[in-house]
């Protein structure tokens, strides 16, 4: 029987160097930077803001994919199957409805490109504007990629309050006109009675 050669002993650093290329290909170690390097850990307030904002933007953009799959599921699956899908999701009816409304508005081109960066709830509020309101919001610079929910809600409140005030003013004017016309009809009836 042939004698086996003795096993070569490796130290820990040599093992790390040997498996490092393979370890970098694992999903948990995939690089998020374009140059292949892992981003450095933030240490300053500015770096934390930059990192958090970048991650937030990535998360907000992902709602389009979620909305697309929800929309496809609703169209392709039976009502019963779709109900089973939505029962198992981690978010509720309100969030699902807002994501789908926002996705459909973006997909239909109702909103300018890039607005998805604002997030699904902001895009949802922009999507619920009428065509006229939406055009006004775009013209005023309210609808834009960096819009905030407070801005779109304030815009909505302002234009709808103005519209409601105009409606109230018109209603008051029409009621006054109706009273004037009813009074005139009463005068005509009296004149006709006097002629009879």
DOVEX-449523 format. One record per residue (C-alpha): residue in three letters; x, y, z. Coordinates in nm, 4 decimals. Example, Ala and Ser with C-alpha at 12.3 -4.5 7.8 and 13.67 -1.06 7.14 Angstrom:
<kebas>
+-----+----------+----------+----------+
| res |       xx |       yy |       zz |
+-----+----------+----------+----------+
| ALA |   1.2300 |  -0.4500 |   0.7800 |
| SER |   1.3670 |  -0.1060 |   0.7140 |
+-----+----------+----------+----------+
</kebas>
This chain:
<kebas>
+-----+----------+----------+----------+
| res |       xx |       yy |       zz |
+-----+----------+----------+----------+
| UNK |   0.0000 |   0.0000 |   0.0000 |
| UNK |   0.1333 |   0.3426 |  -0.1002 |
| UNK |   0.2083 |   0.5855 |   0.1696 |
| UNK |   0.0006 |   0.9052 |   0.1584 |
| UNK |   0.1830 |   1.2346 |   0.1583 |
| UNK |   0.1294 |   1.4377 |   0.4750 |
| UNK |  -0.1533 |   1.6928 |   0.4658 |
| UNK |  -0.0470 |   2.0487 |   0.4068 |
| UNK |  -0.1468 |   2.2781 |   0.6908 |
| UNK |  -0.2923 |   2.6198 |   0.6088 |
| UNK |  -0.3052 |   2.9140 |   0.8403 |
| UNK |  -0.6271 |   3.1181 |   0.8766 |
| UNK |  -0.5035 |   3.4139 |   0.6694 |
| UNK |  -0.4101 |   3.1865 |   0.3804 |
| UNK |  -0.7580 |   3.0285 |   0.3866 |
| UNK |  -0.9229 |   3.3719 |   0.3849 |
| UNK |  -0.7142 |   3.4809 |   0.0869 |
| UNK |  -0.7959 |   3.1601 |  -0.0981 |
| UNK |  -1.1734 |   3.1800 |  -0.0567 |
| UNK |  -1.2097 |   3.5606 |  -0.0757 |
| UNK |  -1.2970 |   3.5605 |  -0.4510 |
| UNK |  -1.5709 |   3.3028 |  -0.3929 |
| UNK |  -1.7027 |   3.4793 |  -0.0828 |
| UNK |  -1.7399 |   3.8043 |  -0.2771 |
| UNK |  -1.9775 |   3.6291 |  -0.5196 |
| UNK |  -2.2201 |   3.5280 |  -0.2432 |
| UNK |  -2.5486 |   3.7276 |  -0.2455 |
| UNK |  -2.4792 |   3.8641 |   0.1014 |
| UNK |  -2.1496 |   4.0109 |  -0.0185 |
| UNK |  -2.2505 |   4.1451 |  -0.3573 |
| UNK |  -2.1204 |   4.4902 |  -0.4164 |
| UNK |  -2.3698 |   4.7713 |  -0.4367 |
| UNK |  -2.1262 |   5.0153 |  -0.5964 |
| UNK |  -2.0620 |   5.0304 |  -0.9693 |
| UNK |  -1.6896 |   4.9703 |  -0.9329 |
| UNK |  -1.7430 |   4.6378 |  -0.7576 |
| UNK |  -1.6376 |   4.7569 |  -0.4128 |
| UNK |  -1.8651 |   4.7562 |  -0.1128 |
| UNK |  -1.9637 |   5.1086 |  -0.0096 |
| UNK |  -1.7834 |   5.2354 |   0.2990 |
| UNK |  -1.9780 |   5.2500 |   0.6230 |
| UNK |  -2.1058 |   5.6018 |   0.6902 |
| UNK |  -1.9391 |   5.7853 |   0.9756 |
| UNK |  -2.0410 |   6.1502 |   0.9409 |
| UNK |  -2.3906 |   6.3001 |   0.9458 |
| UNK |  -2.3592 |   6.3861 |   0.5758 |
| UNK |  -2.2578 |   6.0291 |   0.4887 |
| UNK |  -2.5504 |   5.8879 |   0.6878 |
| UNK |  -2.7920 |   6.1246 |   0.5109 |
| UNK |  -2.6459 |   6.0334 |   0.1718 |
| UNK |  -2.6623 |   5.6593 |   0.2424 |
| UNK |  -3.0129 |   5.6693 |   0.3892 |
| UNK |  -3.1436 |   5.8926 |   0.1090 |
| UNK |  -2.9947 |   5.6611 |  -0.1558 |
| UNK |  -3.1514 |   5.3546 |   0.0055 |
| UNK |  -3.4839 |   5.5374 |   0.0445 |
| UNK |  -3.4802 |   5.6299 |  -0.3239 |
| UNK |  -3.4105 |   5.2683 |  -0.4219 |
| UNK |  -3.6949 |   5.1509 |  -0.1976 |
| UNK |  -3.9354 |   5.4078 |  -0.3391 |
| UNK |  -3.8541 |   5.3148 |  -0.6983 |
| UNK |  -3.9256 |   4.9505 |  -0.6241 |
| UNK |  -4.2954 |   5.0292 |  -0.5800 |
| UNK |  -4.3264 |   5.0336 |  -0.9599 |
| UNK |  -4.2267 |   4.6687 |  -0.9774 |
| UNK |  -4.4604 |   4.5843 |  -0.6898 |
| UNK |  -4.7433 |   4.7738 |  -0.8600 |
| UNK |  -4.6753 |   4.6014 |  -1.1894 |
| UNK |  -4.6931 |   4.2561 |  -1.0304 |
| UNK |  -5.0082 |   4.3459 |  -0.8380 |
| UNK |  -5.1674 |   4.4758 |  -1.1566 |
| UNK |  -5.0640 |   4.1635 |  -1.3518 |
| UNK |  -5.1884 |   3.9352 |  -1.0759 |
| UNK |  -5.5246 |   4.1097 |  -1.0697 |
| UNK |  -5.5587 |   4.0792 |  -1.4474 |
| UNK |  -5.4245 |   3.7249 |  -1.4908 |
| UNK |  -5.5546 |   3.5444 |  -1.1835 |
| UNK |  -5.9113 |   3.4639 |  -1.0964 |
| UNK |  -6.0735 |   3.6853 |  -0.8343 |
| UNK |  -6.0374 |   3.4014 |  -0.5831 |
| UNK |  -5.6688 |   3.3504 |  -0.6619 |
| UNK |  -5.6002 |   3.7247 |  -0.6431 |
| UNK |  -5.7767 |   3.7386 |  -0.3057 |
| UNK |  -5.5473 |   3.4586 |  -0.1861 |
| UNK |  -5.2435 |   3.6532 |  -0.3049 |
| UNK |  -5.3391 |   3.9767 |  -0.1314 |
| UNK |  -5.4268 |   3.7953 |   0.1912 |
| UNK |  -5.0691 |   3.6738 |   0.2124 |
| UNK |  -4.8980 |   4.0078 |   0.1467 |
| UNK |  -4.7283 |   4.1984 |   0.4258 |
| UNK |  -4.9210 |   4.5184 |   0.3607 |
| UNK |  -5.2881 |   4.5987 |   0.3711 |
| UNK |  -5.5604 |   4.7147 |   0.1359 |
| UNK |  -5.4854 |   5.0883 |   0.1620 |
| UNK |  -5.1168 |   5.0473 |   0.0759 |
| UNK |  -5.1992 |   4.7999 |  -0.2034 |
| UNK |  -5.4558 |   5.0370 |  -0.3513 |
| UNK |  -5.2177 |   5.3340 |  -0.3351 |
| UNK |  -4.9316 |   5.1380 |  -0.4935 |
| UNK |  -5.1549 |   5.0134 |  -0.7752 |
| UNK |  -5.3023 |   5.3604 |  -0.8389 |
| UNK |  -4.9550 |   5.5165 |  -0.8402 |
| UNK |  -4.8150 |   5.2450 |  -1.0684 |
| UNK |  -5.1023 |   5.2772 |  -1.3149 |
| UNK |  -5.0640 |   5.6557 |  -1.3324 |
| UNK |  -4.6908 |   5.6280 |  -1.4007 |
| UNK |  -4.7370 |   5.3407 |  -1.6483 |
| UNK |  -5.0083 |   5.5337 |  -1.8346 |
| UNK |  -4.7817 |   5.8383 |  -1.8636 |
| UNK |  -5.0162 |   6.0594 |  -1.6615 |
| UNK |  -4.7234 |   6.1891 |  -1.4583 |
| UNK |  -4.3845 |   6.3200 |  -1.5687 |
| UNK |  -4.0911 |   6.0761 |  -1.5801 |
| UNK |  -3.8920 |   6.0424 |  -1.2593 |
| UNK |  -4.1755 |   6.1156 |  -1.0154 |
| UNK |  -4.1576 |   5.7604 |  -0.8816 |
| UNK |  -3.8530 |   5.8747 |  -0.6822 |
| UNK |  -4.0957 |   6.0640 |  -0.4586 |
| UNK |  -4.2472 |   5.7359 |  -0.3361 |
| UNK |  -4.5745 |   5.5578 |  -0.3870 |
| UNK |  -4.7810 |   5.7583 |  -0.1372 |
| UNK |  -4.6740 |   6.0908 |  -0.2900 |
| UNK |  -4.7282 |   5.9626 |  -0.6444 |
| UNK |  -5.0667 |   5.8272 |  -0.5325 |
| UNK |  -5.1771 |   6.1762 |  -0.4236 |
| UNK |  -5.0592 |   6.3203 |  -0.7554 |
| UNK |  -5.2444 |   6.0429 |  -0.9409 |
| UNK |  -5.5728 |   6.1283 |  -0.7671 |
| UNK |  -5.5746 |   6.4782 |  -0.9143 |
| UNK |  -5.8055 |   6.5437 |  -1.2079 |
| UNK |  -5.6427 |   6.6016 |  -1.5472 |
| UNK |  -5.6867 |   6.9787 |  -1.5062 |
| UNK |  -5.5523 |   6.9766 |  -1.1516 |
| UNK |  -5.2562 |   6.7591 |  -1.2555 |
| UNK |  -5.1684 |   6.9935 |  -1.5427 |
| UNK |  -5.1836 |   7.2889 |  -1.3029 |
| UNK |  -4.9639 |   7.1055 |  -1.0492 |
| UNK |  -4.7041 |   7.0300 |  -1.3174 |
| UNK |  -4.7144 |   7.3918 |  -1.4416 |
| UNK |  -4.6678 |   7.5233 |  -1.0863 |
| UNK |  -4.3778 |   7.2834 |  -1.0245 |
| UNK |  -4.5611 |   7.0919 |  -0.7535 |
| UNK |  -4.5331 |   6.7595 |  -0.9380 |
| UNK |  -4.1643 |   6.6816 |  -0.9758 |
| UNK |  -3.9279 |   6.3951 |  -0.8817 |
| UNK |  -3.8400 |   6.5473 |  -0.5435 |
| UNK |  -4.1944 |   6.6488 |  -0.4493 |
| UNK |  -4.3029 |   6.5873 |  -0.0933 |
| UNK |  -4.6342 |   6.4558 |   0.0315 |
| UNK |  -4.7014 |   6.7756 |   0.2274 |
| UNK |  -4.6646 |   6.9825 |  -0.0910 |
| UNK |  -4.9057 |   6.7772 |  -0.3001 |
| UNK |  -5.1600 |   6.7577 |  -0.0161 |
| UNK |  -5.1362 |   7.1372 |   0.0382 |
| UNK |  -5.1794 |   7.1935 |  -0.3377 |
| UNK |  -5.4812 |   6.9634 |  -0.3447 |
| UNK |  -5.6358 |   7.1384 |  -0.0447 |
| UNK |  -5.5697 |   7.4848 |  -0.1914 |
| UNK |  -5.7197 |   7.4205 |  -0.5335 |
| UNK |  -6.0115 |   7.2194 |  -0.4028 |
| UNK |  -6.0873 |   7.4761 |  -0.1338 |
| UNK |  -6.0832 |   7.7446 |  -0.4022 |
| UNK |  -6.3057 |   7.5287 |  -0.6214 |
| UNK |  -6.5399 |   7.4609 |  -0.3279 |
| UNK |  -6.5529 |   7.8349 |  -0.2525 |
| UNK |  -6.6316 |   7.9079 |  -0.6162 |
| UNK |  -6.9040 |   7.6424 |  -0.6047 |
| UNK |  -7.0483 |   7.7954 |  -0.2859 |
| UNK |  -7.0420 |   8.1420 |  -0.4433 |
| UNK |  -7.2107 |   8.0100 |  -0.7587 |
| UNK |  -7.4704 |   7.8223 |  -0.5499 |
| UNK |  -7.5510 |   8.1417 |  -0.3554 |
| UNK |  -7.5796 |   8.3425 |  -0.6783 |
| UNK |  -7.8062 |   8.0801 |  -0.8405 |
| UNK |  -8.0320 |   8.0659 |  -0.5333 |
| UNK |  -8.0649 |   8.4436 |  -0.5387 |
| UNK |  -8.1421 |   8.4323 |  -0.9128 |
| UNK |  -8.4021 |   8.1613 |  -0.8516 |
| UNK |  -8.5710 |   8.3750 |  -0.5827 |
| UNK |  -8.5728 |   8.6767 |  -0.8174 |
| UNK |  -8.7253 |   8.4670 |  -1.0979 |
| UNK |  -8.9878 |   8.3140 |  -0.8645 |
| UNK |  -9.0810 |   8.6630 |  -0.7517 |
| UNK |  -9.1103 |   8.7722 |  -1.1168 |
| UNK |  -9.3290 |   8.4661 |  -1.1953 |
| UNK |  -9.5533 |   8.5628 |  -0.9014 |
| UNK |  -9.5787 |   8.9186 |  -1.0415 |
| UNK |  -9.6710 |   8.7810 |  -1.3870 |
| UNK |  -9.9360 |   8.5524 |  -1.2327 |
| UNK | -10.0895 |   8.8534 |  -1.0536 |
| UNK | -10.0940 |   9.0571 |  -1.3749 |
| UNK | -10.2548 |   8.7690 |  -1.5633 |
| UNK | -10.5203 |   8.7304 |  -1.2921 |
| UNK | -10.5988 |   9.0989 |  -1.3117 |
| UNK | -10.6532 |   9.0740 |  -1.6884 |
| UNK | -10.8914 |   8.7823 |  -1.6600 |
+-----+----------+----------+----------+
</kebas>
